[in-house]
């Protein structure tokens, strides 16, 4: 494992490197279901196997991407989405965009 229980996720990890490319409202053509989590959250850790299973089931789907965002690393973005508890799930559509 690279850094903790969350680092071997099966879902796309949205981070500071791929954030703008992934969720840019001008180019967003895919639907995203994003789990916002905290590294210290017990519920997030317990939820991870189910989230990984969902990500594996949607792995071949070209319309919906299952993703995660670590709010310990991406706090400002999580705040923009109004995340106040973990885990939180947000559905992002091309029509609504990401508000960035």
C-alpha positions in Angstrom: 0.0 0.0 0.0 1.2 3.5 -0.9 -0.1 5.5 2.0 -2.9 3.9 3.9 -6.1 1.9 3.5 -7.5 4.3 0.9 -4.5 4.1 -1.5 -5.4 0.8 -3.2 -8.8 1.9 -4.3 -10.4 0.5 -7.4 -12.1 3.9 -8.2 -10.6 6.9 -9.9 -8.9 9.1 -7.3 -9.5 12.8 -8.0 -6.5 14.8 -6.8 -4.8 18.1 -7.4 -3.1 16.7 -10.5 -6.3 15.5 -12.4 -9.0 17.7 -10.8 -9.4 20.3 -13.5 -9.1 17.8 -16.3 -11.6 15.4 -14.6 -14.3 17.8 -13.4 -13.9 20.9 -15.6 -17.5 22.0 -16.3 -16.5 23.1 -19.9 -15.3 19.7 -20.9 -17.3 17.4 -18.6 -18.9 14.8 -20.7 -19.1 11.9 -18.2 -21.2 11.3 -15.2 -19.3 10.9 -11.9 -20.3 9.5 -8.6 -17.7 10.8 -6.1 -17.1 9.5 -2.6 -15.6 12.3 -0.4 -13.8 10.7 2.5 -11.4 11.4 5.3 -8.4 9.2 6.1 -9.3 9.0 9.8 -13.0 8.1 9.2 -13.9 4.7 10.5 -17.1 4.7 8.5 -15.1 5.5 5.3 -12.8 2.6 6.0 -15.8 0.2 6.5 -17.5 1.5 3.3 -14.4 1.1 1.1 -14.9 -2.6 0.2 -18.5 -1.8 -1.1 -17.2 1.2 -2.9 -14.4 -0.8 -4.6 -17.0 -3.4 -5.6 -19.2 -0.7 -7.2 -16.1 0.7 -9.0 -15.2 -2.7 -10.4 -18.8 -3.2 -11.6 -18.7 0.1 -13.5 -15.1 -0.3 -14.7 -16.2 -0.9 -18.3 -18.9 1.7 -18.3 -18.0 4.7 -20.4 -20.8 6.9 -19.2 -20.4 6.8 -15.4 -17.1 7.0 -13.5 -16.9 5.9 -9.8 -14.4 8.2 -8.1 -13.0 9.2 -4.7 -11.7 12.4 -3.2 -9.5 12.5 -0.1 -10.7 15.6 1.8 -7.6 15.5 4.0 -5.7 16.5 0.8 -8.4 18.3 -1.1 -10.1 20.3 1.7 -10.9 23.4 -0.3 -12.6 21.4 -3.0 -14.6 19.4 -0.5 -15.7 22.6 1.2 -16.9 23.9 -2.2 -19.1 20.8 -2.5 -20.5 21.5 1.0 -19.0 18.3 2.5 -19.4 18.2 6.2 -19.5 14.5 7.1 -17.8 11.4 5.8 -18.3 9.5 3.7 -20.4 11.7 1.5 -21.5 10.9 -2.1 -22.1 13.4 -4.8 -23.5 12.8 -8.3 -22.0 15.1 -10.9 -23.6 15.4 -14.3 -22.4 17.1 -17.5 -25.5 19.3 -17.5 -24.8 20.6 -14.0 -21.0 20.7 -14.2 -18.7 20.9 -11.3 -19.0 24.6 -10.4 -15.3 25.3 -10.7 
